[in-house]
């Protein structure tokens, strides 16, 4: 399953995911979106695709600003098809800068489309999508709630309390 971790800053989302992926020898494509404030969900998806194309060494000049969703997904497939079929790839995306409920809901729907790429794209590498966010994405699940839950595990990390900090420190 794909993973979506949420929680306040400092709860260990990034460190936990990175460590788990590294310990299991996954190839990690890490992208942070914090610099893309003010974009729509579709525009963010296109920027993630640009990042990925750049990371695998492909030209992104065909990825126009007015690309439709199917066109953007084809570009993702093109980028992923360049990878070794036996590879285990994690695409790790964090800091989703969306404040609008409708756009966040749309971004969740787009993440669902991304999760289906492997089956639709004809490539056989193992692919894991990982998202982290400050806000709980389950608040924005729309009518595709059950379909999205079939593709993603949603985990919410809680803030560290003084009690938890003291327990952890005493264990060290």
N, C-alpha and C positions, 0 to 999 in steps of 0.2 A: 504494500500500500504506500501511497504518497503521504507526506507528513506536513501538517501545518501547526507550528508551535506559536503560541501567543503568550504574552505576559508583560509585566512592567519591565523597564530597563534594569539591568543588573541581575536578572534572575537566572542567567546562564543559558539562554536560548542558543546563541551563536556558538559558544564554547561546547555545549553538549552535542549539538548536531555535528560540528566540525570534528570533534574527537571521535564520535561514533563512526563517521564516514571514513576518517583516516585509519582507524583501527581495523576496518574491514576492507581497506585498499580500494576504495571507490575513487574514481577520477572525479574531482569536484570542479564544477564551473560555478564560481561564486559571483553574485551580482548584488550590489546594494543600490536601491532606487531612491535614496534620500535626497539626491540632487534633482529629482524630476517632479517637484511640486507643481501643482496646477494642471497636470495632464489628465486626460480621460483614461479610463481603464484600457481602451483600445490603443491609445497612444503609448501607454506604459508597456503593453504587450509588444508593440513594435520596437520599443527601445530595448527590451530584454532580448528580442531577436537580433537586433543590431549588435549588442554585446556578444551574443553567442557566435554570430557569423564572424566577428572580429577575432574571437578567441580560437576558432578553428581555422582561421586564415582564409576565409572566403570574403569576396567583395560584397558589400551591401548596397551598391548603387541601384540595384533593381528593387530594393525595398523602399518604395516611394512613400511619402507622407499620406497619400490617399489610398494606400493598399487596403483592400477588403480583408476581413478576417480569414477567409480561405487562403488568400494570397500570403498573408503573414504566416499562417500555419504551414504552408508549403515551404516557406523559407526556413522555418524551424526544422522541418523534415530534411531539407537539403543539408543543413548544418549537421544534423545528427547522423545522417547517412555517411558522413565522412569518417565516422569513428569505427574502430575495430569492432567487429560483430561480437567478440567475446568480452568486450569492455563492460564494466559496471559504472555507469555514469550517474552522478547526482548533480542536478541543477538546483543550486541553493540561492534563493532570492529572499532578500530581507529589506526592511525599511520601506514598506509600501506607503507612499505619501498621499493617500486618498482620504479625504474628510467627508465627502458626500456619501450618504447611505445608498443612493441609487448607483453611483459609480463603484462603490465597494462591492455591492451585490453583483454588478456587471463583471468586475474583476474576478470574483469567485466563479462566475460562469465561464470566463475565459480560462481560468486555471483548470476547470473541468475539461475543457477542450484540449488543453495542453496534456492532460493526463491520458488522453486517448491517442496521442500521436503515435506511440510505438505500435499499437495494433493497426492503425490506419496507414502508417508510413512505410511499411515494408522493410524496416531495418530490424536487426535482431539483438542489438546491444540491450543490456539490462538498463532501464532508465527509471530514476527516482526523482520526483519533484519535491523539493522542500521549500516551504515558505515560513518566514517568521514575521510576526507583527506585534505591535504593542496592543492593538485592539483585538478583541475576541471575534474572529470571523464568523462564528456561528450565529452571531446576532444579525448577520446580513445575508444568511442563506435564504434564497427565494423559493419559487415553486419547484426547483430542481434539487431541493434539500436532500432527498434520499439518494438520488443519483450521485451527488457530490460526496455524500458520506460513504458510498460504496468505493470511491476512489481515493479518499483522504481520511487519515486519522487526524483528529483535531485534539491537541493537547494544550491545556492552559496551565502555565506555571504561575505559582503564587509568589508574592513578594516575600523576601526573607524577613522573618521576625527576629526580634532580639533573642527569643528563646531558641529558635532554629540556629542562629548564629553561634550562640553559646554551646549548643550541642555539637555543632560541627567543629568549633574550636577545641572543645575538650577531647574530641576524637583524634585530633592531630597530635 
